[in-house]
Amino acid sequence: MRHLYVHVPFCQRRCSYCDFSIAVRKRIPAREYVDAVLKESAIVRAANPGRQPGGFGSETLETIYLGGGTPSLLPREAISALLTSLRDAFLVTPSREAVEVTLEANPEDVTPENAAAWRRAGVNRVSLGAQSFDDGVLKWMHRSHDATRIGAAVRALRAGGFDNISLDLIFALPAQLERDWARDLDLACSLLPAHLSLYGLTVEERTPLARWISRGAAAAPDDERYAEEYLLAHLRLAASGYRFYEVSNACRDGFRSRHNAAYWSGRAYLGLGPAAHSFDCRVRRWNLTAWETYRRAVVAGRSAVEAEEVLTEEQQELERLYLALRTDAGLPRSACPPDRLAAWRGEGWVEEMGDRVRCTPEGWLRLDALVRDLTTPGERSKLLAGNSLGDMVASLTDRERQVLEAVIETYVETAEPAGSRTISKRFGHVLSAATIRNTMSDLEEKGYLYHPHTSAGRIPTDLAYRVYVNSLMRLSQVSASDSHQIREELAERNAVDQILERAAQVLGVLTKELGVAVGPTLDEAVLERLELLQAGSDRLLLVLTLKSGVVRTIFVEVPSRMAPEIVVQVAVVLNERLAGLTLRAIRTTLSERLRDAAPDVGSSELLNIFIQEADDLFDVPATGAAGGGVVLGSAQLLAGQPEFATKERLQGLLEVTERRDVLREALAKRLGQGLTITIGSEHQDATLAPFTLVTASYRLGPLAGVIGVMGPTRMPYDKIVALVDHTSRLVGELLE
């Protein structure tokens, strides 16, 4: 057993937000506590759970963590006696400094005498519960110290021989406190701690804070504030030389918490004391919670374990993924399905470091959602591809439909996760924030919303956008000014290429997305006639005239000069048997159609050349819009969207715009399909997973092309769908 946690439950008062297992005492029963913990230690060693593989065996102890509660309330001699006895009870390396020994302390308990005594007892790391540098906030939290005590405590610890000092801070406090989070961060960094732990405020049942909120005396934590302050912390701490190595923890080089790292890497640990948890890599056990109940049990020689949970293979895998993503170690790239990885990278939620994938700060805000997405990668696609969408929409209550529509429209407008208070304002406070929060939770369970973080707002999923487009969206009317601008831009263009290029550009300008277009593909063009002309001693000129008006010319290489009468004869045969067919049909059936067409050796030789080269001779390369190539508007317009604000996201966009073959394949499937909307994970190619494609087809005689826009899944669908449909109609009119 390498990692030992000891829970010290005693506090002098309960903090307003705390739901930990504590025992509020004016007098700390130090002797009884030390005796009880050592008695439990003896019971555990006698039971020898280390007989199981991965359990608490004979490994050398590497870390001890005294947590609480308030361990610093224990008298100096009690801490010394406890640590000395634990070292005697477990295998410890001869060098005491090789073992990381952490003591959680409140600033008011740190005196020069205590600091020196803790250091002599073997403590070499102190985690200081600062929480804030605002006296008003500390009073609201029910903390016993003021801001000046924090600096005094840090100085006393350094004087006592500690260089590994960590500060705890709490963020996302109610706005009514007017707490200056940036100031708190700067003051914390000015003390030069080795380590910082940042925790977002959460509301737990049966806490003073929960009671204040229930009677309207305090506001619930703000979802938007949580994300804003978390990201600000990353910026401020990075500028001061700290690096986040876990979702809530940052340090200077060489000062990672070795004990907490054991939790995050899934290693075994033993917990002693009331409410302490233990884990042997397969079974999780937890002790009796109440101090007196715990004490009586161990004094009587009974196990302090209240219950245990045996993890299934699925649970172990889920924990492995969750723990890996919450640290900067991340996951192997091979553990991430390519479509999910592409989508996450496109959103800026992860970055690739060699063969590892790790979360960005934005990704850590969405940690729970990413793990859920990773463990059920096919579920959302199944929902989107299934035939039950109508039934799913019908199962939504009126309130769920209203809230879902409001969340989508809010997120589209702001590019920020939508919080319950924001949605309540959108409804004119007719629905309370609590009611909306419950409805959003129900929508999340049904797969319509992402909950990026426990204290963040919600983000619509691809399924939510699909339901919105199919059932909730009210299509906007194209304004007269927009329609006039489109007509003006297209009217002066005559060639197909010019019309499509300008249409893609104007759509991009009006929607602030990336305009896309594919010219009429000539695969379905019908051959009206062909001509063969002698162009030299070793080649002929083939002229294809299509019923759409397009003329195609290509050289046909021949082994030697052909007699003029053979050239004429072959041209007659080809016109008789191929005129009226599409180019696609000619390519696929030419051999069969010319099987008995050669009256002599000369014409047979030339006809065989046509059969062998059919794929090249009767095809039109997609090099321009008129030949079925992809035309793009200005990517700079799309690059201005918040989704592409980071270098990684912008790189993902550029990769897509450079992959014309991917876009051409996706757009080609829409030819003749009318108005088509493909959202995120609905794309067959994972490269397009971060994007939505909204397109409409147009016709040029018997030929079809496609025009539309590509952008992030967060887009104003009602406006964009109307503009794309309107533009495609105008393009069709001009081309006709």
C-alpha positions, 0 to 999 in steps of 0.5 A: 500500500503506497498511499494513505489518507487519514480523515480528521473530521473536526471543525469549529464551525461549518462553512456555508457551502460544506457538506463534508463529514465533519464533527463540530467541536469546541474541544477536540478529542485528540487522544481519542481520535489518534487511538481510534485511527491507530486501532482501525489501522491494526484492524485493517492490517489484521484483515489483510485485504492485500491478499487480493491482487492490487490490494493493500500489500507490502509496498513502501508508503509514498504519500500520507494525506491528513484531510478533513475537516480541519487537521490543523486543529489537532494539537501539535503532539497529536499530529506527531504521535499519529504520523510516528505511529503510522510510519511504524505500522506501514512500510516507510522508506528510511528517508522521511522526505521521500514520503509526501506528507500533506496537512490541510490547514486553516490560516488561523491555525498556522503559527510559527510554533505550529509550523515548526512542530509540523515540520519536525513531525514529518509534514512537508506539504501544507494545503492552506484553505484560503478560499478568498482574499475578500473579507466580506466573502470570507464572512459569508462563507463562515470562514474564521480567518480574514484576508491578512491571515492568509499572507501571515500563514504563508510567511510562517510556513516558509519560516518553519521550513515549508517550500511546498505550500498549496492554496485553495480558492473557491470561484463562481460565487453569487454575483451579489457578493461582488467578489473580484475573482481576478484580484483574488487570483493576483493576490494568491499568485503574489504569495508565490505558492508552489501549488493552487487548487481551484474549486467552483462553488456547488450547492449541496443539500442540507448546507446553509447555502442551500437553505439560503437559496431556498428561502431567497436569501441568496442567489444560486451560482451562475452558470455563465460566471463559472465558465468565465472565471474558470477560463480567466484562472487559466489565463492568469495562472499561466501568466504567473508561471503555473501549469494546470495538470488536472482540471482543478489543480495548477502548480509550478514545475516539480510541485504536483500533488503526488497523493492526489495524482494517485487518485487521478491515475486509478491507483490503490489507496487506503483511507482511515478515519470516519467517512474515509474511502479506500480503493484496491483498484477493484473494490471501493469501500467507505467508512462509517460517517459519524465520529462517535459511531466510527469510534465505538466500532473500532474500539470494540474491534469491529471493522469501520467499513460501512459499505463497499462497491465492486466495480464492473468492467464497464465502471472501471473503464468509465473511471479510467477514461474520466480520470485520464481526461481530467489530467494533462496526461490525457488519453491515447489517440487510439482510445478516441473514435476518429469522428469524436476526435475530429468533432472535439478538435474542431470545437477546440475542446481537445488538443493532440500532443504526440500520440496523446489527446488531452483537454483544453481549458474549454474541454475541461469545462465539458469533461462530463459531457466528453466522457459520456460522449466517448463511452457512447459514441454511437448513441447520438448518431443512432438517434439522428439516423433512426426513424423515431425522430417524430416519436421523440419530438412527440414525447417532449412536453410543451415546456420542454419544447419551449425551453429547448428552443430558447436554449438553442436560440440563446446559444446561437446568439451568444456562443456561450452555454445557456444558463437557467437564469438567462433562459428565465429572463428570455421567458420574462421570468414567467418560469423560475430559474429552478423550474428551467434548471429541472427542465434542462436536466430532463432534456440533457437526460434525453440527449438534447443538451450537453452539460459541459460542467456541473456548474456550467450552462447547457449546449445543444447537441446535434440531436437538438439542432435536428429537432429544432430544424425539423419541428421547432424552427420558424423559417425567416423571410428573406428581406427585400434588401438581401434579395436585391443584393443577391440579384445585383451580385449575380445579374452581371455574371454570364458564365456558369463559373462566374455566377456560382463563384459570386453566389457562394461569396454573397451567401458567405457575406450575408450569413457570415458562414462559408459559401459553397457551390458545385456546378452542374455535373455533366455525368447526367448530361446527354450526348447530342452528337460527336465529331472525330477530326484528324489532328496529326499523325498519331492523334485525333480530336474528339468533339462532344456536343451535349444537349445542355450546350456544353462542348467538350474536346479531347485528343485521342491518341492513336498508334499511327495515322488513320485512314480518313474513311475509317475515321468517318466510319467510326464517327458514324458508328459512335453517333448511331449507338451513343447519341441520346445517352448520358455520359455516365451511361456511355462510360459504363456500357460502351463495351457492350454497345460496340461489341459487334460494331466493327466492319473491318480491322481498321475501324475495329482497332480505333473502336477498341481504343474508345472502349479502353479509354472510355472513362477518360474520353467521356468524362468531364474533369471537375476543375471548375464550377461548370464541370462539377468542381467545388467553389468556396466563398471567403473562409475569412468570414467563417474564421471570424466565428467564436468556434474558430478563435483558437489556433487549433480550431482554425487549423481544423477549418483550413484542413476542411477547406483544403480537402476539396475532394471531401466537400465535393463528395458530400455535395455531390450526394445532394444533387437533385435533392432539393433543400438538404441540412446535414448537422455535425455527426450526421456526416458520413465523413468524420472530417465534417463532424464539427460542421453543418452543411445547408444546401439547395439544388438548382437545375440547368436544363437536365443538369443539377448543381448545389449551392449553400453554406458550411459553418459550425453546428451553432448557426441561425438555421431559420435565416440561413435556410431561407437565404440558401433556398432563395439564392438557389432559386435565383441561380436556377433562374439566371442559368436557365 
